C-alpha cells in the first residue's frame, strides 16, 4: 500500500468514529480510557505481560506490533474488507500505526463532545481520499466466500459439532436459545445477520443502545455481548481462521461491570483467613492441612490444586514451583488456567515440600482425595465456623490473594499468570516457559505473610 492509501484508510476510521458518536458521545471516561489505550499501544505498554520482558530493541518492536494488532487489527480488517484488499505485513503495521494515531484524535474530539463541548466538530480535510487500486488487484477469495454466513449458520454448525462422535455432549436447549436470542438482537440493531462484516464499532454501538433503552441490567448486557463474541469465535474456528484472522472484533467491546455481591464482601477478611490457617495447622487430613494454605498463597481455584500429584512439583534455579496442568485427564476452566505457580516461602516454612516428598515413591498418585474441595468447604463452615453467607469457603481465597498481591505491589501481569486469570490483556502463550519463572518468583516474594508467629 502507498503512503497516501494508508493515511486515507486511517482517515476513514477517524471520520466513522467521529460521525457515529456525534449525537450521543457517551461517557467522557470511555474516550479518556480509549485515548490511554492507544497511547500505551503506540509504545508497547498495552499488554501488562510485557512488563516481565527484557526491553531490548527487538522486544520493544514486537511489543508495539502485538499491541497495535490487538487494539487496531479489527479496524484495519474492516477497512481492508471494504475495498477488497490484501496487503503485506509491512504495510499492515504502518496502517495499524496510523489508525491508532487517528483514533487518538477521534477520542479527543468525542471526549470533548461527551463533556458538552461541541466547538470542534471533528471535520477535517487533512486526510486524503482513498483511491482504489487497479481493477486487477487480488481479491480475498476465502473471506468473500464466507460473506453470506449468518449467525444461525454458525450456531447450527456448532450444535452439530457438539452432538457428533462417541460420548458427545450436545448443547443444552437453554444454552442454544440464549445464543440465538443475543444474535437476533444484535442483528436487528445492525440491520443484517451476516457474521463476516461485524465490526467492533457495531458492537459498541449495540452496547450503548442497550444502555440507553434502560431495560437491561449491566449483568444482562455483559452476557449479551459475551454471547455474540462467543458466536463470532465459533465462526473463526469453523472457518479455520479465514474469518477475522487477526482477532475477534468483540474483543474490543468493553463489557459493563456486573451488579451483584461486591468483591469485598466475597473476600475473606484477614481475621477469617488467619483463623482458617491456624486451624489447618492442627489437621491431619491432607486436604484440610494443605489446601487452604496453597489457595491462600496462590489464589488458585481449589479444583485446580486438589488433583496435584508429586510429579507436579519441580525446582528451577534453586526455587520451587508446581504445575497446574491438564495432563493425566485433568480438566481446567480455560486455556489461561494451565500454568506454573511459584511456591511462596511461607508454604515451604510450613512444610509443604516435606509433605510432597513423603509421596515421591508414588509420583503419579493424587496427594489429596477426590472429594477434597467438598471436604474443605464443609470443614470451614461447620468446624472453623466461617458462616458469612457472601463467602465461598474455597473461592474467597482467590479474591483475598489478589488483594494481597496488589497491596504488595505485584505487577498485574504476574498476578494474572499466578492466578490463571483470563482477561482481555492476558496471553495464553506467555508465562509458560522456564525463562518467565524467576520473574514470577520475584513477584511472589512480595506477598506478605498471613501469620507472623
C-alpha positions as CSV (number, residue, x, y, z in Angstrom):
1,X,0.0,0.0,0.0
2,X,1.2,3.5,-0.7
3,X,1.7,6.1,2.0
4,X,-1.3,8.1,0.7
5,X,-3.6,5.0,0.8
6,X,-2.6,4.2,4.4
7,X,-3.4,7.7,5.6
8,X,-6.7,7.7,3.6
9,X,-7.9,4.5,5.3
10,X,-6.9,5.8,8.7
11,X,-8.8,9.0,7.9
12,X,-12.0,6.9,7.1
13,X,-11.7,5.2,10.5
14,X,-11.4,8.6,12.2
15,X,-14.4,10.0,10.4
16,X,-16.5,7.0,11.1
17,X,-15.9,7.2,14.9
18,X,-16.5,11.0,15.0
19,X,-19.7,10.7,13.0
20,X,-21.1,7.7,14.7
21,X,-20.9,9.3,18.2
22,X,-21.8,12.8,17.3
23,X,-25.4,12.7,18.7
24,X,-24.6,10.5,21.7
25,X,-20.9,10.5,22.5
26,X,-21.4,8.5,25.7
27,X,-19.3,9.0,28.9
28,X,-16.2,11.1,28.9
29,X,-14.3,8.4,30.8
30,X,-14.8,5.9,28.0
31,X,-13.0,8.2,25.5
32,X,-10.3,9.0,28.0
33,X,-9.7,5.3,28.5
34,X,-9.7,4.8,24.7
35,X,-7.0,7.5,24.4
36,X,-4.9,5.9,27.1
37,X,-5.1,2.5,25.5
38,X,-4.0,3.8,22.1
39,X,-1.1,5.8,23.7
40,X,0.0,2.6,25.5
41,X,-0.3,0.6,22.3
42,X,1.9,3.0,20.4
43,X,4.7,2.3,22.9
44,X,4.1,-1.4,23.5
45,X,2.7,-1.0,27.0
46,X,-0.9,-2.1,26.4
47,X,-0.4,-5.7,27.4
48,X,0.7,-6.0,31.1
49,X,2.7,-9.2,30.4
50,X,5.2,-7.0,28.5
51,X,6.4,-5.7,31.9
52,X,8.1,-9.0,32.5
53,X,10.0,-9.0,29.2
54,X,13.5,-7.7,28.8
55,X,13.1,-4.3,27.0
56,X,15.5,-4.9,24.1
57,X,15.1,-3.0,20.8
58,X,13.7,-6.2,19.1
59,X,11.4,-7.0,22.0
60,X,10.0,-3.4,22.0
61,X,9.2,-3.6,18.3
62,X,7.4,-6.9,18.8
63,X,5.5,-5.5,21.8
64,X,4.3,-2.5,19.8
65,X,3.3,-4.7,16.8
66,X,1.4,-7.1,19.2
67,X,-0.4,-4.2,21.0
68,X,-1.3,-2.4,17.8
69,X,-2.7,-5.6,16.3
70,X,-4.8,-6.3,19.4
71,X,-6.2,-2.8,19.6
72,X,-6.5,-1.8,15.9
73,X,-6.5,-5.1,14.0
74,X,-10.3,-5.4,13.7
75,X,-10.5,-1.8,12.5
76,X,-7.8,-2.4,9.9
77,X,-9.6,-5.6,8.8
78,X,-12.8,-3.6,8.3
79,X,-11.1,-1.0,6.1
80,X,-9.3,-3.7,4.0
81,X,-12.5,-5.7,3.6
82,X,-14.4,-2.5,2.5
83,X,-12.0,-2.2,-0.6
84,X,-11.3,-5.9,-1.0
85,X,-7.7,-5.5,-0.2
86,X,-4.9,-7.9,0.8
87,X,-1.8,-6.2,2.0
88,X,1.7,-7.2,3.1
89,X,2.9,-7.3,6.7
90,X,4.9,-4.1,6.5
91,X,2.0,-2.0,5.1
92,X,-0.4,-3.5,7.6
93,X,1.8,-2.4,10.5
94,X,2.0,1.1,9.1
95,X,-1.8,1.1,8.7
96,X,-2.2,-0.1,12.3
97,X,0.0,2.8,13.5
98,X,-1.9,5.4,11.5
99,X,-5.2,4.1,12.7
100,X,-4.0,4.3,16.3
101,X,-2.9,7.9,15.7
102,X,-6.3,8.7,14.1
103,X,-8.2,7.0,16.9
104,X,-6.4,9.2,19.5
105,X,-7.6,12.3,17.6
106,X,-11.1,10.9,17.4
107,X,-11.1,10.1,21.1
108,X,-10.1,13.7,21.9
109,X,-12.9,15.1,19.8
110,X,-15.5,12.7,21.3
111,X,-14.2,13.3,24.8
112,X,-14.9,17.0,24.4
113,X,-18.4,16.3,23.0
114,X,-19.1,14.0,25.9
115,X,-18.4,16.9,28.2
116,X,-20.7,19.2,26.3
117,X,-18.0,20.9,24.2
118,X,-19.1,20.8,20.5
119,X,-16.8,23.7,19.4
120,X,-14.7,21.3,17.4
121,X,-16.9,19.3,15.1
122,X,-14.1,17.0,14.2
123,X,-14.4,17.8,10.5
124,X,-11.1,17.9,8.7
125,X,-9.7,17.7,5.2
126,X,-6.2,16.7,6.3
127,X,-6.8,13.1,5.3
128,X,-6.6,12.2,1.6
129,X,-9.4,10.5,-0.3
130,X,-8.8,6.8,-0.8
131,X,-8.0,5.8,-4.3
132,X,-8.7,2.2,-5.0
133,X,-6.0,0.1,-6.7
134,X,-6.2,-1.2,-10.2
135,X,-9.2,-3.5,-11.0
136,X,-6.9,-6.5,-11.4
137,X,-5.8,-6.3,-7.7
138,X,-6.1,-9.6,-5.9
139,X,-9.4,-10.3,-4.1
140,X,-9.6,-12.1,-0.7
141,X,-11.5,-15.1,-2.1
142,X,-11.6,-17.1,1.1
143,X,-13.0,-14.1,3.0
144,X,-15.5,-13.3,0.3
145,X,-16.8,-16.8,0.2
146,X,-17.8,-16.6,3.8
147,X,-19.6,-13.2,3.4
148,X,-23.1,-14.8,3.3
149,X,-22.6,-16.8,6.6
150,X,-25.2,-15.9,9.1
151,X,-25.3,-16.2,12.9
152,X,-27.8,-19.0,12.7
153,X,-25.5,-20.9,10.3
154,X,-22.7,-20.7,12.8
155,X,-24.9,-21.8,15.7
156,X,-26.3,-24.7,13.6
157,X,-22.8,-25.9,12.8
158,X,-21.8,-25.6,16.5
159,X,-24.8,-27.7,17.5
160,X,-23.7,-30.4,15.1
161,X,-20.1,-30.3,16.3
162,X,-21.3,-30.8,19.9
163,X,-23.6,-33.7,19.0
164,X,-21.5,-36.0,16.8
165,X,-18.9,-38.6,17.8
166,X,-18.7,-41.0,20.7
167,X,-19.6,-39.7,24.2
168,X,-20.8,-36.5,22.6
169,X,-22.1,-33.7,24.9
170,X,-24.9,-31.9,23.0
171,X,-25.5,-28.3,23.7
172,X,-28.5,-27.8,26.0
173,X,-31.6,-26.2,24.5
174,X,-31.4,-23.3,27.1
175,X,-27.9,-22.6,26.0
176,X,-28.8,-22.7,22.3
177,X,-31.7,-20.3,23.0
178,X,-29.6,-17.7,24.7
179,X,-27.1,-17.6,21.9
180,X,-29.9,-17.3,19.2
181,X,-31.6,-14.5,21.3
182,X,-28.4,-12.5,21.6
183,X,-27.5,-12.9,17.9
184,X,-31.0,-11.9,16.8
185,X,-31.0,-8.8,18.9
186,X,-27.5,-7.7,17.6
187,X,-28.6,-8.5,14.0
188,X,-31.7,-6.3,14.5
189,X,-29.6,-3.5,15.8
190,X,-27.0,-3.5,12.9
191,X,-29.5,-4.3,10.2
192,X,-28.3,-7.7,9.0
193,X,-27.2,-11.1,10.3
194,X,-24.0,-11.7,8.3
195,X,-21.1,-12.6,10.5
196,X,-18.2,-11.7,8.2
197,X,-19.0,-8.0,8.3
198,X,-19.2,-7.5,12.0
199,X,-17.1,-4.6,13.4
200,X,-16.1,-3.5,16.8
201,X,-17.9,-0.2,16.2
202,X,-21.2,-2.0,15.7
203,X,-20.7,-4.0,18.9
204,X,-20.0,-0.9,20.9
205,X,-23.0,0.9,19.3
206,X,-25.2,-2.0,20.3
207,X,-24.0,-1.9,23.9
208,X,-24.8,1.8,24.1
209,X,-28.3,1.3,22.6
210,X,-29.0,-1.3,25.4
211,X,-27.7,1.3,28.0
212,X,-30.0,4.0,26.5
213,X,-33.0,1.7,26.5
214,X,-32.7,1.3,30.2
215,X,-34.4,-2.1,30.3
216,X,-31.5,-4.5,31.0
217,X,-29.2,-4.8,33.9
218,X,-25.4,-4.5,33.5
219,X,-25.2,-8.2,34.1
220,X,-27.6,-9.0,31.2
221,X,-25.9,-6.5,28.8
222,X,-22.5,-8.0,29.6
223,X,-23.8,-11.5,29.0
224,X,-25.5,-10.5,25.6
225,X,-22.1,-9.1,24.4
226,X,-20.2,-12.1,25.6
227,X,-22.7,-14.4,23.8
228,X,-22.2,-12.7,20.5
229,X,-18.5,-12.7,21.0
230,X,-18.6,-16.5,21.5
231,X,-20.6,-17.0,18.3
232,X,-18.0,-14.9,16.3
233,X,-15.3,-17.0,17.9
234,X,-17.1,-20.2,16.8
235,X,-17.2,-18.7,13.3
236,X,-13.4,-18.0,13.3
237,X,-12.7,-21.6,14.3
238,X,-15.2,-23.1,11.9
239,X,-13.5,-21.2,9.1
240,X,-10.1,-22.3,10.3
241,X,-9.0,-18.7,10.7
242,X,-10.2,-17.4,7.4
243,X,-12.7,-15.1,9.2
244,X,-11.2,-12.4,11.3
245,X,-7.7,-13.8,11.2
246,X,-6.3,-11.0,13.4
247,X,-8.8,-11.3,16.2
248,X,-12.4,-11.2,17.3
249,X,-13.9,-7.7,16.8
250,X,-15.9,-8.1,20.0
251,X,-12.6,-8.4,22.0
252,X,-12.5,-4.6,21.8
253,X,-16.1,-4.1,23.1
254,X,-15.7,-3.4,26.8
255,X,-18.4,-5.2,28.8
256,X,-20.1,-3.3,31.7
257,X,-19.3,-4.1,35.2
258,X,-21.8,-6.6,36.6
259,X,-24.0,-6.0,39.5
260,X,-24.3,-8.4,42.4
261,X,-22.3,-9.1,45.5
262,X,-19.4,-6.7,46.0
263,X,-16.0,-8.2,45.6
264,X,-15.0,-7.1,49.1
265,X,-18.0,-8.9,50.6
266,X,-16.9,-12.2,48.8
267,X,-13.4,-11.9,50.1
268,X,-12.2,-13.4,53.4
269,X,-11.2,-10.8,56.0
270,X,-7.7,-11.2,57.3
271,X,-9.2,-12.3,60.6
272,X,-11.1,-15.1,58.9
273,X,-8.1,-16.1,56.8
274,X,-5.9,-16.3,59.9
275,X,-8.5,-18.3,61.8
276,X,-8.7,-20.9,59.0
277,X,-4.9,-21.2,58.5
278,X,-4.3,-21.6,62.2
279,X,-7.0,-24.3,62.3
280,X,-5.5,-26.0,59.3
281,X,-2.1,-26.4,61.1
282,X,-3.8,-28.8,63.6
283,X,-5.4,-31.1,60.9
284,X,-4.1,-34.5,60.0
285,X,-6.2,-35.0,56.8
286,X,-4.0,-33.8,53.9
287,X,-6.7,-31.7,52.2
288,X,-7.6,-29.8,55.4
289,X,-4.0,-29.3,56.3
290,X,-2.7,-28.1,53.0
291,X,-5.3,-26.9,50.5
292,X,-6.3,-23.8,52.5
293,X,-2.6,-22.8,52.7
294,X,-2.0,-23.5,49.0
295,X,-5.1,-21.5,47.9
296,X,-4.1,-18.7,50.3
297,X,-0.7,-18.2,48.8
298,X,-1.6,-18.7,45.1
299,X,-5.2,-17.6,44.6
300,X,-5.7,-20.9,42.7
301,X,-9.2,-22.4,42.4
302,X,-9.4,-25.4,44.7
303,X,-10.4,-27.7,41.9
304,X,-7.1,-26.8,40.2
305,X,-4.9,-27.8,43.2
306,X,-6.9,-30.7,44.6
307,X,-5.7,-33.1,41.8
308,X,-2.0,-32.2,42.4
309,X,0.5,-35.1,42.3
310,X,4.1,-35.3,43.5
311,X,5.5,-35.1,40.0
312,X,3.7,-31.7,39.5
313,X,6.3,-30.1,41.9
314,X,9.7,-29.1,40.5
315,X,12.7,-26.9,41.1
316,X,14.2,-24.3,38.8
317,X,17.3,-22.3,39.6
318,X,17.0,-23.1,43.3
319,X,13.4,-22.0,43.6
320,X,10.3,-24.3,44.0
321,X,7.2,-24.4,41.8
322,X,4.3,-26.6,40.9
323,X,2.4,-27.1,37.6
324,X,-1.3,-26.8,37.2
325,X,-2.0,-28.9,34.2
326,X,-4.4,-31.0,32.2
327,X,-2.1,-33.9,32.0
328,X,-3.5,-37.2,33.1
329,X,-7.0,-36.4,32.1
330,X,-7.4,-33.4,34.5
331,X,-9.7,-30.6,33.5
332,X,-9.2,-26.8,33.9
333,X,-11.6,-23.9,33.4
334,X,-9.9,-22.4,30.4
335,X,-6.6,-22.1,28.5
336,X,-5.3,-19.5,31.0
337,X,-5.7,-22.0,33.8
338,X,-2.8,-24.2,32.7
339,X,0.3,-22.6,34.3
340,X,3.2,-22.9,36.7
341,X,2.9,-21.3,40.1
342,X,5.8,-20.3,42.4
343,X,5.7,-21.7,45.9
344,X,5.7,-18.9,48.5
345,X,8.4,-19.1,51.2
346,X,5.7,-19.4,53.8
347,X,4.5,-22.7,52.3
348,X,8.0,-24.0,52.4
349,X,8.3,-23.0,56.0
350,X,5.0,-24.7,56.8
351,X,6.5,-28.0,55.5
352,X,4.7,-28.4,52.2
353,X,7.8,-29.8,50.4
354,X,8.3,-32.3,53.1
355,X,4.7,-33.5,52.7
356,X,5.2,-33.9,49.0
357,X,8.5,-35.7,49.4
358,X,6.8,-38.4,51.5
359,X,4.8,-39.3,48.4
360,X,7.6,-39.3,45.9
361,X,7.5,-43.1,45.7
362,X,4.1,-42.7,44.0
363,X,4.8,-39.7,41.8
364,X,1.7,-40.1,39.7
365,X,-0.8,-40.5,42.5
366,X,-3.0,-37.7,43.8
367,X,-1.9,-36.0,47.0
368,X,-5.5,-35.3,48.0
369,X,-8.7,-37.3,47.8
370,X,-11.3,-36.8,45.1
371,X,-13.8,-35.0,47.3
372,X,-11.2,-32.7,48.7
373,X,-12.9,-29.5,47.7
374,X,-16.2,-30.5,49.4
375,X,-14.4,-31.7,52.5
376,X,-12.6,-28.4,52.9
377,X,-15.8,-26.3,52.3
378,X,-17.7,-28.4,54.9
379,X,-14.9,-28.1,57.4
380,X,-14.6,-24.3,57.0
381,X,-18.4,-23.9,57.6
382,X,-19.0,-26.5,60.2
383,X,-15.8,-26.7,62.3
384,X,-14.0,-23.4,61.7
385,X,-17.3,-21.6,61.9
386,X,-16.9,-19.2,59.0
387,X,-20.6,-18.8,58.2
388,X,-20.8,-15.4,56.5
389,X,-23.2,-16.0,53.6
390,X,-21.3,-14.0,50.9
391,X,-18.2,-16.0,51.4
392,X,-17.4,-19.1,49.3
393,X,-15.2,-21.3,51.6
394,X,-12.8,-22.2,48.8
395,X,-13.1,-19.4,46.2
396,X,-12.8,-16.5,48.7
397,X,-9.0,-17.2,48.9
398,X,-8.8,-16.2,45.3
399,X,-10.2,-12.7,46.0
400,X,-8.0,-12.3,49.1
401,X,-4.8,-13.3,47.4
402,X,-5.4,-10.9,44.6
403,X,-5.9,-8.1,47.1
404,X,-2.7,-9.0,49.0
405,X,-0.8,-9.2,45.7
406,X,-2.0,-5.7,44.7
407,X,-1.2,-4.3,48.1
408,X,2.3,-5.8,48.0
409,X,2.9,-4.1,44.6
410,X,2.9,-7.3,42.5
411,X,2.6,-6.3,38.8
412,X,-0.7,-7.1,37.1
413,X,0.8,-9.5,34.5
414,X,2.5,-11.6,37.2
415,X,-0.8,-11.7,39.3
416,X,-2.8,-12.8,36.2
417,X,-0.3,-15.6,35.5
418,X,-0.1,-16.9,39.0
419,X,-3.9,-16.9,39.5
420,X,-4.7,-18.1,35.9
421,X,-6.9,-15.1,35.4
422,X,-8.4,-14.8,31.9
423,X,-8.5,-11.2,30.8
424,X,-8.5,-9.3,27.6
425,X,-4.9,-8.4,28.2
426,X,-3.9,-12.0,29.1
427,X,-1.9,-14.0,26.6
428,X,-2.1,-17.8,26.8
429,X,1.3,-18.1,25.2
430,X,3.2,-16.2,27.9
431,X,4.3,-17.3,31.3
432,X,4.6,-21.0,30.3
433,X,8.3,-21.3,29.6
434,X,11.1,-21.6,32.2
435,X,12.5,-18.1,31.3
436,X,9.5,-16.4,33.0
437,X,9.7,-18.3,36.2
438,X,12.3,-16.2,38.1
439,X,10.3,-13.1,37.4
440,X,7.1,-14.7,38.8
441,X,9.0,-15.9,41.9
442,X,10.4,-12.4,42.4
443,X,6.9,-11.0,42.4
444,X,5.5,-13.8,44.6
445,X,8.1,-13.0,47.3
446,X,6.5,-9.5,47.6
447,X,3.3,-11.1,49.1
448,X,3.4,-10.6,52.9
449,X,2.8,-13.5,55.4
450,X,-0.7,-14.0,56.7
451,X,0.6,-15.1,60.1
452,X,3.6,-13.6,62.0
453,X,4.0,-16.2,64.7
